[in-house]
């Protein structure tokens, strides 16, 4: 039997596996089976905690979407993983350096329910996001028009270690997230797919956001999506250095001074239950 935890960060829910003290080599089909909310555990992503392969890291942290594909980064997941490492007694440290396939991040447990994650330096370059400008129409140094469904969407591409496209809307509740998000996430502009954020800037310190995640669909929250939205809004001069981001599942605080500085995100994480599954 394989021990697991069900956790969530603002309703973005996860199955978490400690692969330091137990072994498992899963397949995409197994992950899809577990992700089913009717016949499996049910989750947006599967997270694994593994021994480090680099001397300056504490653990390897991997993310798998509900469709079995591997994701580069997940901010809400990083908060949950940091809490679970302490809960399992895998490390006594409050601040952890986690290896991901897109590079290292640092997570600090502030209290039993709150974690700050240093998400690294964002990028808007075509090779880092990545994006293919030939499949869009440039409308400025940071924006491109893409066609999806019956609409034309102005997108700001941002990498937070994983690819994002941020579009600004006047009313977040009326945004066609499911319809447009499903097309934009697979648009040829994004050769590796992308998480699509629909962002409403309320004022210089507050935004509302909904995210259609690559390989998952619309989720209750997306940590890297919140960071990407703040970066995009800052680049367009719409936000100050710190902002509160309201998602359907709750709020996170994101800070980014700009330029080559790292993005820091603070929010909640929760352990729901622990159980066992057949490997």
ABEGO torsion letter per residue (X at the ends): XBBBBBBBBGGBBBBBBBAAABBBBBBAAAAAAAABAAABAEBABBBBBBBBABAABABBBBBBBAAGBBBABBAAAAAAAAAAAAAAGABABABBBBBBAAEBBBBBBABAABBBBBAEBBBABAAAOBBBAAABBBAEAABBBBBBEABBBBBBBBBAGBBBBBBBBABAAABBAAAAAAAAAABAABAAEBBBBBBBBABAABBBBBBBBBGAEBBABBAAAAAAAAAAAAAAGABBABBBBBBAAEBBBBBBAEEABBBBBBBBBBBABBBBBBX
